[in-house]
Amino acid sequence: MPIKVYKPTTPARRKTSVLLRDGLTKKRPEKSLVVKKIKKSGRNNTGRITVRHQGGGARQYIRIVDFKRDKFDIASRVESVEYDPNRNANIALLVYIDGARRYIIAPEGLKAGDKVISSLKKAPIKIGNCLPLKKIPTGTQVHNVELNPLKGGQLARSAGNYLILSSLANGFAQLKMPSGEIRLVPEDCLATVGIPSNSEHRNIRIGKAGRKRHMGIKPTVRGKAMNPVDHPHGGGEGSNPIGMKQPKTFKGKKAYGIKTRKNKKFSNRLIIQRRPSKTRRKV
């Protein structure tokens, strides 16, 4: 979808851009597939803030998206392509021949009136169709890929994000991630053909702080602007550096470059090639 850049008629409009949603169907969401979104404001079950800088925001409803695609060999028609406030990709409303309705992530190029199907045996290699990886030709771009058979799609679900099916061997499919990582997934896992829609989402410029407040994001104060009692970066006269070798969080933990993945994680054997590491430039 095209991006509209506003003219700088006011300071808030300067460098602000929005997506023009001309290709979407303007309609209310399906009532049977909508639940109310409960605001948590970054708090856990005890009421303490565990994720800072969250709260407020516009009222939203959660669209129940079918990531499993488990209505096999039942033809369906795309009734509409809609906007979803809870994700950056658009969603499509499918109507099956038995009358059931379900939301799926809309691939790029899917339009109202198109026919899609999910099958474990055989289906055309067409945008929006869902079938096992072993039934998909190598080199195909796929999204909404399962990690375990019939568990539901977990990989490549955001706008413009896709995996490339490299090869099939020994009961596993070799997938190339957007990060460059190459990973093995059981060949019986389901995947949807195509690229999730709304790939231009990454090029949007927010433009003003109030727009982030509508998204539920509150302002973030820099650590070096605080007092020493409030943050490890705090203190000093005037504009000073943080005074330590590497940045830290407000709790004193190292902020960047710390590996959080377990060394003996069970899925290490399924990763053939790690993503390229970002090396710091020497000054």
Order of alpha helices (4+ residues) and beta strands (2+ residues): beta-beta-beta-beta-beta-beta-beta-beta-beta-beta-beta-beta-beta-beta-beta-beta-alpha-beta
